[in-house]
């Protein structure tokens, strides 16, 4: 994907509209604390149908947070293998579509020809990233081997999760969204995105990294969710050799990470964590001091 060349090949996107929909809203609730009840406001995240359309035809509809939609469109296109770089996208246009939002993505000729040959339809509700894929082979697609040169210290791992918490403003307000961040040793979290869907947050992160020209091999993907096989596939598409998560992985995710040469770390709780694959890349080095 998206290594360090992405920014240099950034396309002249025709129109990335500024969304007027807020990513969260206030609602009323009744709180009960012991035997005492009271009415109080509560911020909750928006969950909006987002259509990703190529050449005028809807390819996927995801329930997502209506924010960072240009990152979402680019990242989804990259992690799903629709394009190999940002330069293969001609235009991205974000349009209101009744109850939802339609992101119209126009591919350049070569990419569009390739995409039409493999066209498939999927619909991905927030809890399932693979819903709607018609081919078992597509769902079980092999991932490319990642660059295995990066190592992280145990302190890096715990620090990455701690720092990600500082990049979650929507979660701080609502307690109801996932985050995906990118940790670079010595620099901390250099990019982070939030969404009600864990796969969407990772796609948005992929798009942000590609636009900024940040090489996936330079750091680790850090997520606030469990690790499904699709999270591993998308991390491999980013080019990162580490995925670090606060929750547990699935068996298929572990096998896929092992085959890709990826270090999968999960169940990070303070200084404690479990390493499921390629543990040799985690060292006992000194803490990296990043604010």
N, C-alpha and C positions, 0 to 999 in steps of 0.2 A: 504494500500500500504505500501508503502514505509515509514515506520516509522523509528525509530532510529536503527533498526536491519539490514538495507539493506547492509551497508558496511561490516558488519561481515560475511554476506553470499554471498559476491561478487564472482561470478563465474570466472572460469579460461577461460576468453574469448580468443578464439584462435587467432584471428587477427582483430585488429581494425586499418585499414590502415590509414595512414596520407594522407589527401586529398591535391592534388596539385592545385585544382581549387580555385581561390580567391573568397571570398564572395562578392566582389564588383569590379567594373571596371570603367575606365574613358571613357567618350564619349564626343563628341563635340555638342555644342548647340549654338543657336543664342539667345542672351538675348535682350529684348526690355525694355528700361526704359524711359518712356515718348515717345519722338520721336527719341531717340537714340538707334541704334542697334549695337551689337558687337558679335563677335564669341568668345566663352570661353569654357574651359573644364568643365565637371560636373561629379562627382562620382555618379554612380547608382548601386543599389544592384543587384547581380545575382539572377535569378529565374530559378531553375533547376528541371526537373522531378526527383523525388526521389522515387524509388520503395522499399517498405518494403516487403520482401519475407520470408516466413516461410516454412521450409522443401522443399525448391527449387521452391515454387509456389508463385507468386506475390499475395499479399493480398490487398495492397493499393498502389496507386501512388499519391503522393502529390507534388504540386509545392512548393518548399522550397528553402531557402538559404543554399548553400553547406558548412555548418560549424557546428561543434558540432554534427556530425552525430551519434556518439555512444550514446550521450545523447538522441538524437531523437529516435533512435531505442529502447532504454530501456524505455524512458518515454512513447512513443506510446504504447508499449507492456503493460505497467502498467495501463495507463489511459483508455485503451480500454478493460481492463479486460482479456487480453490474458494470462498474467502471474500475479501471486499475489505477487511475489517478484523477485528481480534480480537473486536470486539463482536458479530460474527455467529456466534461459537462459544458454545454453551450450556454444555457440559461437556467435559472431557477426563479420561479415566480410563485409567490404565496398569495392565494386568493381565498376570500371568504366564500363559504359554500353552505348557506343556511345554518344548520345546527353544527356544522363542522368547518374544517379548513382543508382546502385542496392545494397541495404543493405540486405545481406543474414543472417537471424537469425535462429539459430538452437535451438529448445527447448529440454529440458530434457524429458524423456519418459512420465512421468505422465502429464506434462503440454502439451506436444504434443498430447497425446491422448485426453485430454480435449478440446484442440483447434480444432482438426479435427472434433469433434462432433458439434461444433458451427460455423464451417467455413462459412464465407460469404465473398463476394467481395464488395469493395467500391473503389471509385475514388474520391478524395477530392481536387477539385481546391481550390485555395487560398481563394476565397471569401465564401466558403461554407464547413463547417466541416462535414456535414451529407450527402453529395452527394453520391449516389451509395448504401446506405444501403437498403437492399431489404425488411427488416421487419419493419413495423411501431412500433411494440413492442420493437425492438432493439433500434430504434431512441428515443423512449420515456422511455428507461429503468430507473427504479427507482435508486436513489442513496442512499448509506448508510448514516446513520446519522453521523455527525461529532462530535468530542470531543468539548464540549461547555465550557470548563473551562477557556479558554483564554479571556481576555478583553484587549481592546486598548483604549488609551486616544484619544481625538480629535486631540491633537498635534501629536500623533503617525501616525494618518491617513494622515495628510498633509505632515508630514516629510517623510513618506514612498514614496509618489509620487515624492516629491522633490529629494530624494536620488536616486530613480530609474533613473532619468535623467542623473546622473553621471556614470551610468553603461550601456550606450547606444552608444558605439563608432561607430557602423555602421550607426545608425540614425544621429549621429552628422555629419557624412560624406555625407549622402545621403538624409536624411529627408524622407525616404520611407520605413522604416521597423518598425515592432511592437516589443515590449519588454515585457517579463514577469519576475518579480523578486520576491524574497521571503524576507519579512521583519520580523525580530525578534526584539521585544522590547529590547531596551538597546544595541543592536548590529548593527542595521541598516540593509541594504540589504546584505544578506550573500551569495546570488547566483542570477544570472540574465542571461538570454539568449535572443537573438534577432533572428527574422526571418521575411521574407516578409508576412508570414501567422501568424495570431494571435494564432491559434490553435497549429501550429508548435512550436512557441516560448514557449507556455505553456507545450507542450510535452517535449521539450528540458530541460525546467526547472525541470520538474518532474524527468527526468533521472539524472540530475545533483544532485538533492536532494537525490535521492536513492543511488547514488554512494558515496556521502559524508556522508550518514547515518544521515541526518538531518530529524527529525520527523516533519511531516506536521502539527501536532497539536501545534508546538512551535511558529508558526508565521502566517503571512498573505500573500496570493498571491496578487501581485500588477500587473496590466496590463495596457497597454497604449491604449486599444481598447474598443469597446463596449462589453457588456456582453451578449453573447448568451447562450442558454441552455447548449450547449456542453462545454462552458467555466466553467459553474457551475458543470457539471458532472465530468470534469477532475479535478477541484479543490477539489471536494469531494473525488475523488480517491486518490489524494495526501494526504488527511486527514486534510486539513486546514479548520478552521471554519470561516475564513474571505476571501472574495474576494473584492479587492479595485480597482476601475477602473476610468479612466479619462472621459469615455464616458458613455452613458446611457445603461440600460439593456432592454431586451425584457420582455414581460409579462410572457412568459413561464419560462424564467430564474428566475424571481422573485418568481414565484410559486414553482419552483424546489428548490431554495435556502431556502425558508420558510419551505418546507417539510423536508429538510435535516438538519435543525437546523443551517444553515449557515447565517452569517451576510453579507449582500450584500450592499456595499457602492459604489456609482457611482457619476459621474459628479464632481469629485474633482477639484476645481479651487482655488488655493491658500489655504486660511483657510476655504473655503466654500465647502460643500459636502452634498449629500443626502443619508440618510440611508433608505433602502427599506425593510429590514427584520431584525428581532432580534436586535433592537436598544439598548436593555438593556446592551449589552456587550461593548458599547462605553461610556466611562466616560469623565468627564471634568478634568482629572488629569493633572499633570504638564508635560511640554515638556521634552522629552527624548533627551538628548544632544548627538547626534551621528554625527561625521563629514561626 
